[in-house]
Amino acid sequence: MLPENLADHPIAAALHAQFPEAVQQAQLATGELQLHIAPEQIVTVCRYLKDTAGFERLSGITGVDWWPKDPRFEVVYFLHSVRHNNRIRLVVSIAENQELDSVCHVWRAANWYEREVFDLFGVVFSNHPSLDRIMLPADWVGHPLRKDYPIHGHRYSYKDE
């Protein structure tokens, strides 16, 4: 649902008209449009924003852990239109064991960003071409940016190396 102050925003209005169930919340935050998107609509919305609205660049994806709240995670997408000098943030809220569709088929750069979010937060992106750890060893247990991860970390023995 679009608030009245964003009903005239061209991108928000076009997106809401095209996909009325996709936009759950909208606001201007730090001067940029921020849209909360329904998880099942993220790929459709991203494809539309790239192909129709000119957001040809995905400049980043990150995660936020709101533990102990539910839904626990937010996945935040930072989009950039070089042509129109415009930026937008998409936010998707998901539960702890809920998978989110990968946007790798929309922007190839999503491959590395989604792997980082998977590695550090444990968010699983379905249809990802190679969802492997990217920052930690393959046999690492846990996801260190989760709020319930031990502050001291897990003990790791280097004596065998």
Secondary structure, DSSP 8 states (H G I E B T S, - for coil): ---GGGTT-HHHHHHHHH-TTTEEEEEEETTEEEEEE-GGGHHHHHHHHHHTS---EEEEEEEEE-TTSSS-EEEEEEEEETTTTEEEEEEEEE-TT--EE--TTT-TTHHHHHHHHHHHH---EET-S----SSS-TT--S-TTSTTS-TT------TT-
